[in-house]
Amino acid sequence: MAAPKPQAVVVGGSIAGLSCAHALISAGWRVTVFEKSASPPDGSPTGAGLGLDPQSLRLLSQWISDPHLLQDVTFPLSIDLNRLTDSGTKASRTLTRDEDFDFRAAHWADLHSILLRTLPPDTVLWGHQFLSFEVSDGRSSVVTNARVLRTDEIIGIASDLVVAADGCLSSIRRRLFPDSKLSSLTVKVSDSMIEMMHEEADKIWVPELARVMKATKEPFINIIYDSDPLPKLFRDNVVLVGDAAHPTTPHGLRSTNMSIQDAAALGCCLEKWGWENLSSALEEYQSIRLPVISKQVLHARKLGRIKQGLALNCGSTFDPTTARQEECLQLQQRNMPYFEGVPITSDITLPSKQIGS
Ligand SMILES: Cc1cc2nc3c(=O)[nH]c(=O)nc-3n(C[C@H](O)[C@H](O)[C@H](O)COP(=O)(O)OP(=O)(O)OC[C@H]3O[C@@H](n4cnc5c(N)ncnc54)[C@H](O)[C@@H]3O)c2cc1C
């Protein structure tokens, strides 16, 4: 008789959670995902879009198995352009332009939909809000408790591993690392900017929309979180992935790529060590991912500060109107640490490769 498969509970059914479900199932695990949203998204392609790097595209196409699916919902992001526009004269000038940029863009809902469709049915339990977990005395298993939102019933599932993919406000991260702090890079918009927006609204938008804009007390709420890199990525049988492991600013196009690469690394380590050696697998996952994500989070933070005109560590600020060519080059995405690809296990480094190639 075949040995029973090890079981994982994943908390959070967005990109990191579904990527982990794929990676762990490929590694021979049974996976249940708790997601608090009542049902799968309806697929409407809203949001700013996700910039996917060549390595993430390659990993996704391995999980999704039909590369055309991914090709169909992504479009080339082939130029990395930084421009400066004078808000008064509307004149604009190119600061940097990289035409050798082979990312692809996807709407969150499209990528989510194909990751979901290609999982075994019933992998995701919708409307299940994670509440707590308890690690057994011998640390051989962990019970995860969730509220079924439709009935208010509390259920518990025992598993060998819990994967926290519950996003940047992760309650699991807060429990494992109570000292970790989220910082916000959100810049307060000045009253004069809001006044200017109201004046423009009358000229540009239909009167109904201009009225709504003027009636809105705080028209710009766009909270950007990041956090100093964590000292560890797991404790006992509970491991962090995605934004739960590394809240990061969007300026480096990293959060989704890091989530996909976390999932791939976790799956490879679990497969390599087998569930009997879970702590070795998690140690290896942490030793591969911590150096990468720490550098990428800090670089994304620096890019954010440059682009928002905030003081850098050296005390100076980036002034795009006077910056020299060499200074502007630091805006390019290709300066991101590990831009050419990240290690996925300590044995294998996946080369960067475009899908379909
Ligand atoms: C609807 C949506 C649209 C997005 N659109 C964009 C975009 O256009 N551009 C962009 O750059 N990024 C976008 N993002 C963010 C992007 O997906 C993430 O930054 C990145 O992919 C890392 O994903 P994640 O799975 O770690 O975190 P998230 O995408 O934040 O997902 C966390 C998941 O955990 C679930 N969760 C949280 N707490 C609980 C709990 N207690 N119990 C059960 N489930 C819980 C949440 O409902 C959510 O589904 C979007 C995220 C979402 C959820």
The ligand as an SDF file (V2000), in Angstrom:
LIG
                    3D

 53 58  0  0  0  0  0  0  0  0999 V2000
   -7.7100   41.1020   -5.2810 C   0  0  0  0  0  0  0  0  0  0  0  0
   -6.2410   41.4690   -5.3760 C   0  0  0  0  0  0  0  0  0  0  0  0
   -5.8050   42.2360   -6.4480 C   0  0  0  0  0  0  0  0  0  0  0  0
   -4.4480   42.6050   -6.5580 C   0  0  0  0  0  0  0  0  0  0  0  0
   -4.0430   43.3550   -7.6300 N   0  0  0  0  0  0  0  0  0  0  0  0
   -2.7380   43.6980   -7.7220 C   0  0  0  0  0  0  0  0  0  0  0  0
   -2.2700   44.4890   -8.8350 C   0  0  0  0  0  0  0  0  0  0  0  0
   -3.0370   44.8550   -9.7180 O   0  0  0  0  0  0  0  0  0  0  0  0
   -0.9380   44.8200   -8.8830 N   0  0  0  0  0  0  0  0  0  0  0  0
   -0.0560   44.4100   -7.9080 C   0  0  0  0  0  0  0  0  0  0  0  0
    1.1470   44.7140   -8.0090 O   0  0  0  0  0  0  0  0  0  0  0  0
   -0.4730   43.6660   -6.8540 N   0  0  0  0  0  0  0  0  0  0  0  0
   -1.7740   43.3110   -6.7390 C   0  0  0  0  0  0  0  0  0  0  0  0
   -2.1960   42.5620   -5.6690 N   0  0  0  0  0  0  0  0  0  0  0  0
   -1.1930   42.1840   -4.6460 C   0  0  0  0  0  0  0  0  0  0  0  0
   -0.3730   40.9890   -5.1130 C   0  0  0  0  0  0  0  0  0  0  0  0
   -1.2010   39.8820   -5.3890 O   0  0  0  0  0  0  0  0  0  0  0  0
    0.5510   40.6100   -4.0050 C   0  0  0  0  0  0  0  0  0  0  0  0
    1.3300   41.7120   -3.5670 O   0  0  0  0  0  0  0  0  0  0  0  0
    1.5470   39.5200   -4.3780 C   0  0  0  0  0  0  0  0  0  0  0  0
    1.1180   38.7350   -5.4590 O   0  0  0  0  0  0  0  0  0  0  0  0
    1.7680   38.6190   -3.1720 C   0  0  0  0  0  0  0  0  0  0  0  0
    0.5810   37.9060   -2.9810 O   0  0  0  0  0  0  0  0  0  0  0  0
    0.1770   37.2030   -1.6350 P   0  0  0  0  0  0  0  0  0  0  0  0
   -0.6330   36.0060   -2.0480 O   0  0  0  0  0  0  0  0  0  0  0  0
    1.3600   36.9930   -0.7610 O   0  0  0  0  0  0  0  0  0  0  0  0
   -0.7090   38.2850   -0.8650 O   0  0  0  0  0  0  0  0  0  0  0  0
   -2.1700   38.8340   -1.1920 P   0  0  0  0  0  0  0  0  0  0  0  0
   -2.3810   38.9440   -2.6410 O   0  0  0  0  0  0  0  0  0  0  0  0
   -2.3560   40.0490   -0.3600 O   0  0  0  0  0  0  0  0  0  0  0  0
   -3.1520   37.6810   -0.6470 O   0  0  0  0  0  0  0  0  0  0  0  0
   -3.3650   37.3560    0.7100 C   0  0  0  0  0  0  0  0  0  0  0  0
   -4.5880   36.4620    0.7440 C   0  0  0  0  0  0  0  0  0  0  0  0
   -4.7840   35.9860    2.0740 O   0  0  0  0  0  0  0  0  0  0  0  0
   -6.1490   36.0730    2.3740 C   0  0  0  0  0  0  0  0  0  0  0  0
   -6.2600   36.1630    3.8330 N   0  0  0  0  0  0  0  0  0  0  0  0
   -5.7710   37.1470    4.6500 C   0  0  0  0  0  0  0  0  0  0  0  0
   -6.0820   36.8890    5.9320 N   0  0  0  0  0  0  0  0  0  0  0  0
   -6.7790   35.7190    5.9220 C   0  0  0  0  0  0  0  0  0  0  0  0
   -7.3770   34.9210    6.9420 C   0  0  0  0  0  0  0  0  0  0  0  0
   -7.3650   35.2920    8.2540 N   0  0  0  0  0  0  0  0  0  0  0  0
   -8.0100   33.7630    6.5990 N   0  0  0  0  0  0  0  0  0  0  0  0
   -8.0490   33.3710    5.2890 C   0  0  0  0  0  0  0  0  0  0  0  0
   -7.5180   34.1030    4.2710 N   0  0  0  0  0  0  0  0  0  0  0  0
   -6.8910   35.2440    4.5880 C   0  0  0  0  0  0  0  0  0  0  0  0
   -6.6250   37.3250    1.6510 C   0  0  0  0  0  0  0  0  0  0  0  0
   -8.0250   37.3410    1.4650 O   0  0  0  0  0  0  0  0  0  0  0  0
   -5.8650   37.2010    0.3420 C   0  0  0  0  0  0  0  0  0  0  0  0
   -6.5650   36.4330   -0.6050 O   0  0  0  0  0  0  0  0  0  0  0  0
   -3.5300   42.1780   -5.5350 C   0  0  0  0  0  0  0  0  0  0  0  0
   -3.9730   41.3770   -4.4640 C   0  0  0  0  0  0  0  0  0  0  0  0
   -5.3230   41.0180   -4.3730 C   0  0  0  0  0  0  0  0  0  0  0  0
   -5.7750   40.1520   -3.2050 C   0  0  0  0  0  0  0  0  0  0  0  0
  1  2  1  0
  2  3  1  0
  2 52  2  0
  3  4  2  0
  4  5  1  0
  4 50  1  0
  5  6  2  0
  6  7  1  0
  6 13  1  0
  7  8  2  0
  7  9  1  0
  9 10  1  0
 10 11  2  0
 10 12  1  0
 12 13  2  0
 13 14  1  0
 14 15  1  0
 14 50  1  0
 15 16  1  0
 16 17  1  0
 16 18  1  0
 18 19  1  0
 18 20  1  0
 20 21  1  0
 20 22  1  0
 22 23  1  0
 23 24  1  0
 24 25  2  0
 24 26  1  0
 24 27  1  0
 27 28  1  0
 28 29  2  0
 28 30  1  0
 28 31  1  0
 31 32  1  0
 32 33  1  0
 33 34  1  0
 33 48  1  0
 34 35  1  0
 35 36  1  0
 35 46  1  0
 36 37  1  0
 36 45  1  0
 37 38  2  0
 38 39  1  0
 39 40  1  0
 39 45  2  0
 40 41  1  0
 40 42  2  0
 42 43  1  0
 43 44  2  0
 44 45  1  0
 46 47  1  0
 46 48  1  0
 48 49  1  0
 50 51  2  0
 51 52  1  0
 52 53  1  0
M  END
$$$$
